[in-house]
Amino acid sequence: MFAEQEGCCAICGKHQSEQKKRLEVDHCHETGFVRALLCTNCNTAIGKFYDDPDLLYRAADYLTTTKRGFQVFPPSNLGTT
């Protein structure tokens, strides 16, 4: 599977060498079948959405339709404490 994916996450495409941890084996929680290798971020992200494609589509739609929302902080202040 690692060779088939060329050492990259099946979602974001980042190579394992760019990750702090090894790629993780993702599986379907209903069937137990292995799906692919994912980086920790992508595996955690789909888990946070309960492996529900509809929620992920809604999240993607939200991100693409709200780019021009309200600016609460100047962009230079984002991500700082």
A tleap script that builds the chain and sets N, CA, C and O, in Angstrom:
source leaprc.protein.ff14SB
mol = sequence {
  NMET PHE ALA GLU GLN GLU GLY CYS CYS ALA
  ILE CYS GLY LYS HIE GLN SER GLU GLN LYS
  LYS ARG LEU GLU VAL ASP HIE CYS HIE GLU
  THR GLY PHE VAL ARG ALA LEU LEU CYS THR
  ASN CYS ASN THR ALA ILE GLY LYS PHE TYR
  ASP ASP PRO ASP LEU LEU TYR ARG ALA ALA
  ASP TYR LEU THR THR THR LYS ARG GLY PHE
  GLN VAL PHE PRO PRO SER ASN LEU GLY THR
  CTHR
}
set mol.1.N position { 0.831 -1.182 0.000 }
set mol.1.CA position { 0.000 0.000 0.000 }
set mol.1.C position { 0.884 1.257 0.000 }
set mol.1.O position { 0.600 2.221 -0.711 }
set mol.2.N position { 1.946 1.237 0.796 }
set mol.2.CA position { 2.854 2.378 0.864 }
set mol.2.C position { 3.449 2.665 -0.515 }
set mol.2.O position { 3.492 3.815 -0.953 }
set mol.3.N position { 3.902 1.623 -1.188 }
set mol.3.CA position { 4.490 1.792 -2.526 }
set mol.3.C position { 3.439 2.262 -3.524 }
set mol.3.O position { 3.714 3.119 -4.365 }
set mol.4.N position { 2.232 1.699 -3.429 }
set mol.4.CA position { 1.150 2.080 -4.337 }
set mol.4.C position { 0.804 3.561 -4.188 }
set mol.4.O position { 0.485 4.227 -5.173 }
set mol.5.N position { 0.867 4.078 -2.959 }
set mol.5.CA position { 0.579 5.486 -2.699 }
set mol.5.C position { 1.831 6.358 -2.816 }
set mol.5.O position { 1.789 7.562 -2.560 }
set mol.6.N position { 2.933 5.740 -3.203 }
set mol.6.CA position { 4.224 6.420 -3.359 }
set mol.6.C position { 4.629 7.156 -2.079 }
set mol.6.O position { 5.246 8.220 -2.121 }
set mol.7.N position { 4.262 6.557 -0.941 }
set mol.7.CA position { 4.643 7.105 0.348 }
set mol.7.C position { 3.908 8.362 0.754 }
set mol.7.O position { 4.342 9.081 1.655 }
set mol.8.N position { 2.782 8.632 0.083 }
set mol.8.CA position { 2.044 9.874 0.334 }
set mol.8.C position { 0.677 9.615 0.959 }
set mol.8.O position { 0.072 8.563 0.753 }
set mol.9.N position { 0.205 10.590 1.721 }
set mol.9.CA position { -1.140 10.544 2.287 }
set mol.9.C position { -2.158 10.514 1.151 }
set mol.9.O position { -2.031 11.255 0.176 }
set mol.10.N position { -3.157 9.661 1.278 }
set mol.10.CA position { -4.178 9.509 0.237 }
set mol.10.C position { -5.088 10.731 0.121 }
set mol.10.O position { -5.794 10.872 -0.877 }
set mol.11.N position { -5.088 11.614 1.118 }
set mol.11.CA position { -5.940 12.801 1.055 }
set mol.11.C position { -5.147 14.043 0.677 }
set mol.11.O position { -5.429 14.662 -0.349 }
set mol.12.N position { -4.163 14.418 1.482 }
set mol.12.CA position { -3.447 15.678 1.225 }
set mol.12.C position { -2.268 15.518 0.278 }
set mol.12.O position { -1.795 16.500 -0.295 }
set mol.13.N position { -1.790 14.291 0.107 }
set mol.13.CA position { -0.705 14.035 -0.829 }
set mol.13.C position { 0.689 14.306 -0.301 }
set mol.13.O position { 1.665 14.150 -1.035 }
set mol.14.N position { 0.807 14.709 0.962 }
set mol.14.CA position { 2.136 14.956 1.515 }
set mol.14.C position { 2.865 13.637 1.728 }
set mol.14.O position { 2.282 12.644 2.163 }
set mol.15.N position { 4.151 13.653 1.410 }
set mol.15.CA position { 4.974 12.459 1.566 }
set mol.15.C position { 5.276 12.225 3.041 }
set mol.15.O position { 5.347 13.162 3.835 }
set mol.16.N position { 5.452 10.958 3.386 }
set mol.16.CA position { 5.734 10.605 4.777 }
set mol.16.C position { 6.964 11.337 5.298 }
set mol.16.O position { 7.021 11.661 6.484 }
set mol.17.N position { 7.948 11.604 4.446 }
set mol.17.CA position { 9.163 12.291 4.887 }
set mol.17.C position { 8.884 13.724 5.342 }
set mol.17.O position { 9.710 14.324 6.029 }
set mol.18.N position { 7.725 14.278 4.964 }
set mol.18.CA position { 7.339 15.631 5.391 }
set mol.18.C position { 6.563 15.601 6.710 }
set mol.18.O position { 6.222 16.652 7.251 }
set mol.19.N position { 6.288 14.423 7.217 }
set mol.19.CA position { 5.470 14.250 8.422 }
set mol.19.C position { 6.356 13.974 9.630 }
set mol.19.O position { 7.467 13.462 9.492 }
set mol.20.N position { 5.862 14.314 10.804 }
set mol.20.CA position { 6.578 13.995 12.037 }
set mol.20.C position { 6.382 12.530 12.425 }
set mol.20.O position { 7.232 11.934 13.087 }
set mol.21.N position { 5.250 11.958 12.006 }
set mol.21.CA position { 4.930 10.561 12.322 }
set mol.21.C position { 4.743 9.773 11.035 }
set mol.21.O position { 4.615 10.338 9.949 }
set mol.22.N position { 4.731 8.463 11.185 }
set mol.22.CA position { 4.457 7.592 10.037 }
set mol.22.C position { 3.027 7.767 9.565 }
set mol.22.O position { 2.158 8.200 10.321 }
set mol.23.N position { 2.792 7.427 8.307 }
set mol.23.CA position { 1.424 7.406 7.805 }
set mol.23.C position { 0.637 6.354 8.577 }
set mol.23.O position { 1.186 5.329 8.981 }
set mol.24.N position { -0.638 6.611 8.775 }
set mol.24.CA position { -1.497 5.723 9.551 }
set mol.24.C position { -2.407 4.925 8.621 }
set mol.24.O position { -2.796 5.400 7.553 }
set mol.25.N position { -2.735 3.719 9.039 }
set mol.25.CA position { -3.640 2.872 8.267 }
set mol.25.C position { -5.072 3.283 8.618 }
set mol.25.O position { -5.526 3.086 9.746 }
set mol.26.N position { -5.772 3.851 7.644 }
set mol.26.CA position { -7.166 4.240 7.851 }
set mol.26.C position { -8.061 3.058 7.523 }
set mol.26.O position { -7.777 2.282 6.611 }
set mol.27.N position { -9.142 2.930 8.273 }
set mol.27.CA position { -10.089 1.843 8.025 }
set mol.27.C position { -11.507 2.330 8.247 }
set mol.27.O position { -11.737 3.317 8.946 }
set mol.28.N position { -12.442 1.637 7.651 }
set mol.28.CA position { -13.856 1.923 7.826 }
set mol.28.C position { -14.291 1.345 9.172 }
set mol.28.O position { -14.088 0.162 9.442 }
set mol.29.N position { -14.886 2.182 10.003 }
set mol.29.CA position { -15.293 1.722 11.328 }
set mol.29.C position { -16.523 0.820 11.291 }
set mol.29.O position { -16.791 0.100 12.253 }
set mol.30.N position { -17.267 0.854 10.197 }
set mol.30.CA position { -18.435 -0.021 10.063 }
set mol.30.C position { -18.051 -1.410 9.577 }
set mol.30.O position { -18.557 -2.412 10.083 }
set mol.31.N position { -17.152 -1.472 8.589 }
set mol.31.CA position { -16.810 -2.758 7.980 }
set mol.31.C position { -15.485 -3.324 8.456 }
set mol.31.O position { -15.250 -4.529 8.369 }
set mol.32.N position { -14.607 -2.441 8.965 }
set mol.32.CA position { -13.272 -2.869 9.358 }
set mol.32.C position { -12.293 -2.937 8.202 }
set mol.32.O position { -11.113 -3.221 8.409 }
set mol.33.N position { -12.760 -2.681 6.988 }
set mol.33.CA position { -11.884 -2.759 5.822 }
set mol.33.C position { -10.892 -1.602 5.810 }
set mol.33.O position { -11.241 -0.462 6.117 }
set mol.34.N position { -9.655 -1.915 5.451 }
set mol.34.CA position { -8.619 -0.894 5.312 }
set mol.34.C position { -8.904 -0.085 4.060 }
set mol.34.O position { -9.221 -0.640 3.007 }
set mol.35.N position { -8.788 1.252 4.183 }
set mol.35.CA position { -9.038 2.129 3.039 }
set mol.35.C position { -7.749 2.614 2.403 }
set mol.35.O position { -7.560 2.463 1.196 }
set mol.36.N position { -6.861 3.193 3.197 }
set mol.36.CA position { -5.626 3.766 2.643 }
set mol.36.C position { -4.732 4.217 3.784 }
set mol.36.O position { -5.093 4.098 4.955 }
set mol.37.N position { -3.567 4.734 3.433 }
set mol.37.CA position { -2.664 5.338 4.400 }
set mol.37.C position { -2.911 6.842 4.417 }
set mol.37.O position { -2.993 7.487 3.372 }
set mol.38.N position { -3.028 7.388 5.633 }
set mol.38.CA position { -3.271 8.814 5.802 }
set mol.38.C position { -2.270 9.397 6.788 }
set mol.38.O position { -1.768 8.696 7.666 }
set mol.39.N position { -1.985 10.691 6.633 }
set mol.39.CA position { -1.172 11.366 7.637 }
set mol.39.C position { -2.044 11.566 8.882 }
set mol.39.O position { -3.268 11.452 8.820 }
set mol.40.N position { -1.409 11.860 9.989 }
set mol.40.CA position { -2.134 12.033 11.243 }
set mol.40.C position { -3.191 13.118 11.136 }
set mol.40.O position { -4.312 12.944 11.614 }
set mol.41.N position { -2.838 14.255 10.503 }
set mol.41.CA position { -3.801 15.353 10.389 }
set mol.41.C position { -5.047 14.936 9.622 }
set mol.41.O position { -6.163 15.202 10.070 }
set mol.42.N position { -4.880 14.293 8.483 }
set mol.42.CA position { -6.036 13.895 7.674 }
set mol.42.C position { -6.844 12.805 8.357 }
set mol.42.O position { -8.074 12.830 8.316 }
set mol.43.N position { -6.174 11.854 8.980 }
set mol.43.CA position { -6.882 10.782 9.671 }
set mol.43.C position { -7.698 11.343 10.836 }
set mol.43.O position { -8.845 10.947 11.045 }
set mol.44.N position { -7.105 12.261 11.586 }
set mol.44.CA position { -7.817 12.894 12.698 }
set mol.44.C position { -8.988 13.722 12.181 }
set mol.44.O position { -10.078 13.695 12.752 }
set mol.45.N position { -8.754 14.456 11.100 }
set mol.45.CA position { -9.796 15.330 10.551 }
set mol.45.C position { -11.035 14.541 10.141 }
set mol.45.O position { -12.153 14.924 10.486 }
set mol.46.N position { -10.850 13.441 9.409 }
set mol.46.CA position { -12.044 12.698 8.989 }
set mol.46.C position { -12.717 12.041 10.193 }
set mol.46.O position { -13.933 11.850 10.197 }
set mol.47.N position { -11.940 11.701 11.200 }
set mol.47.CA position { -12.515 11.163 12.427 }
set mol.47.C position { -13.364 12.186 13.157 }
set mol.47.O position { -14.411 11.854 13.712 }
set mol.48.N position { -12.907 13.436 13.155 }
set mol.48.CA position { -13.669 14.511 13.804 }
set mol.48.C position { -15.006 14.742 13.110 }
set mol.48.O position { -15.951 15.251 13.714 }
set mol.49.N position { -15.077 14.364 11.838 }
set mol.49.CA position { -16.322 14.467 11.082 }
set mol.49.C position { -17.057 13.126 11.040 }
set mol.49.O position { -17.920 12.907 10.190 }
set mol.50.N position { -16.702 12.230 11.971 }
set mol.50.CA position { -17.367 10.926 12.138 }
set mol.50.C position { -17.367 10.089 10.857 }
set mol.50.O position { -18.278 9.291 10.633 }
set mol.51.N position { -16.337 10.275 10.016 }
set mol.51.CA position { -16.230 9.553 8.734 }
set mol.51.C position { -17.479 9.738 7.882 }
set mol.51.O position { -17.828 8.857 7.096 }
set mol.52.N position { -18.150 10.863 8.027 }
set mol.52.CA position { -19.405 11.134 7.331 }
set mol.52.C position { -19.160 12.043 6.129 }
set mol.52.O position { -18.900 13.234 6.302 }
set mol.53.N position { -19.239 11.501 4.913 }
set mol.53.CA position { -18.998 12.306 3.714 }
set mol.53.C position { -19.903 13.533 3.624 }
set mol.53.O position { -19.468 14.586 3.156 }
set mol.54.N position { -21.151 13.410 4.065 }
set mol.54.CA position { -22.062 14.554 4.003 }
set mol.54.C position { -21.565 15.715 4.867 }
set mol.54.O position { -21.641 16.872 4.455 }
set mol.55.N position { -21.063 15.414 6.047 }
set mol.55.CA position { -20.512 16.468 6.900 }
set mol.55.C position { -19.277 17.100 6.261 }
set mol.55.O position { -19.083 18.314 6.328 }
set mol.56.N position { -18.453 16.271 5.648 }
set mol.56.CA position { -17.253 16.796 4.991 }
set mol.56.C position { -17.614 17.679 3.799 }
set mol.56.O position { -16.984 18.713 3.580 }
set mol.57.N position { -18.623 17.277 3.029 }
set mol.57.CA position { -19.083 18.116 1.913 }
set mol.57.C position { -19.616 19.443 2.434 }
set mol.57.O position { -19.340 20.498 1.864 }
set mol.58.N position { -20.383 19.384 3.525 }
set mol.58.CA position { -20.930 20.611 4.105 }
set mol.58.C position { -19.821 21.520 4.616 }
set mol.58.O position { -19.900 22.740 4.474 }
set mol.59.N position { -18.790 20.930 5.211 }
set mol.59.CA position { -17.653 21.714 5.690 }
set mol.59.C position { -16.916 22.360 4.514 }
set mol.59.O position { -16.535 23.528 4.585 }
set mol.60.N position { -16.719 21.609 3.449 }
set mol.60.CA position { -16.052 22.153 2.258 }
set mol.60.C position { -16.885 23.273 1.648 }
set mol.60.O position { -16.345 24.298 1.231 }
set mol.61.N position { -18.183 23.079 1.597 }
set mol.61.CA position { -19.072 24.117 1.068 }
set mol.61.C position { -19.001 25.362 1.941 }
set mol.61.O position { -18.948 26.480 1.428 }
set mol.62.N position { -19.001 25.177 3.230 }
set mol.62.CA position { -18.896 26.291 4.170 }
set mol.62.C position { -17.612 27.087 3.915 }
set mol.62.O position { -17.640 28.315 3.839 }
set mol.63.N position { -16.492 26.377 3.783 }
set mol.63.CA position { -15.218 27.055 3.578 }
set mol.63.C position { -15.171 27.814 2.255 }
set mol.63.O position { -14.581 28.891 2.174 }
set mol.64.N position { -15.789 27.255 1.224 }
set mol.64.CA position { -15.746 27.922 -0.082 }
set mol.64.C position { -16.744 29.062 -0.190 }
set mol.64.O position { -16.554 29.962 -1.009 }
set mol.65.N position { -17.796 29.052 0.608 }
set mol.65.CA position { -18.807 30.108 0.489 }
set mol.65.C position { -18.661 31.204 1.531 }
set mol.65.O position { -19.363 32.212 1.456 }
set mol.66.N position { -17.773 31.037 2.498 }
set mol.66.CA position { -17.650 32.049 3.549 }
set mol.66.C position { -16.303 32.756 3.522 }
set mol.66.O position { -15.893 33.329 4.531 }
set mol.67.N position { -15.614 32.729 2.400 }
set mol.67.CA position { -14.312 33.391 2.312 }
set mol.67.C position { -14.416 34.888 2.552 }
set mol.67.O position { -13.452 35.523 2.979 }
set mol.68.N position { -15.574 35.444 2.281 }
set mol.68.CA position { -15.748 36.878 2.460 }
set mol.68.C position { -16.641 37.179 3.655 }
set mol.68.O position { -17.547 38.009 3.577 }
set mol.69.N position { -16.374 36.498 4.753 }
set mol.69.CA position { -17.125 36.755 5.975 }
set mol.69.C position { -16.633 38.026 6.636 }
set mol.69.O position { -16.017 38.872 5.988 }
set mol.70.N position { -16.897 38.161 7.900 }
set mol.70.CA position { -16.477 39.331 8.654 }
set mol.70.C position { -15.040 39.162 9.105 }
set mol.70.O position { -14.646 38.085 9.552 }
set mol.71.N position { -14.259 40.223 8.989 }
set mol.71.CA position { -12.882 40.178 9.464 }
set mol.71.C position { -12.861 40.635 10.910 }
set mol.71.O position { -13.055 41.816 11.199 }
set mol.72.N position { -12.625 39.701 11.816 }
set mol.72.CA position { -12.632 39.999 13.236 }
set mol.72.C position { -11.266 40.514 13.679 }
set mol.72.O position { -11.173 41.467 14.453 }
set mol.73.N position { -10.218 39.880 13.186 }
set mol.73.CA position { -8.853 40.276 13.521 }
set mol.73.C position { -8.110 40.581 12.236 }
set mol.73.O position { -8.413 39.993 11.198 }
set mol.74.N position { -7.145 41.486 12.281 }
set mol.74.CA position { -6.292 41.659 11.092 }
set mol.74.C position { -5.592 40.338 10.795 }
set mol.74.O position { -5.187 39.648 11.730 }
set mol.75.N position { -5.436 39.965 9.537 }
set mol.75.CA position { -4.822 38.674 9.201 }
set mol.75.C position { -3.472 38.436 9.867 }
set mol.75.O position { -3.128 37.289 10.151 }
set mol.76.N position { -2.702 39.482 10.122 }
set mol.76.CA position { -1.387 39.298 10.745 }
set mol.76.C position { -1.509 38.794 12.174 }
set mol.76.O position { -0.542 38.251 12.708 }
set mol.77.N position { -2.667 38.957 12.812 }
set mol.77.CA position { -2.851 38.508 14.194 }
set mol.77.C position { -3.371 37.086 14.294 }
set mol.77.O position { -3.404 36.527 15.390 }
set mol.78.N position { -3.778 36.481 13.184 }
set mol.78.CA position { -4.311 35.116 13.237 }
set mol.78.C position { -3.214 34.142 13.614 }
set mol.78.O position { -2.084 34.236 13.135 }
set mol.79.N position { -3.558 33.233 14.455 }
set mol.79.CA position { -2.635 32.169 14.841 }
set mol.79.C position { -1.640 32.559 15.913 }
set mol.79.O position { -0.752 31.773 16.242 }
set mol.80.N position { -1.769 33.759 16.468 }
set mol.80.CA position { -0.857 34.155 17.547 }
set mol.80.C position { -1.624 34.185 18.861 }
set mol.80.O position { -2.851 34.285 18.884 }
set mol.81.N position { -0.893 34.100 19.924 }
set mol.81.CA position { -1.539 34.122 21.237 }
set mol.81.C position { -1.279 35.426 21.951 }
set mol.81.O position { -1.749 35.620 23.072 }
savepdb mol mol.pdb
quit
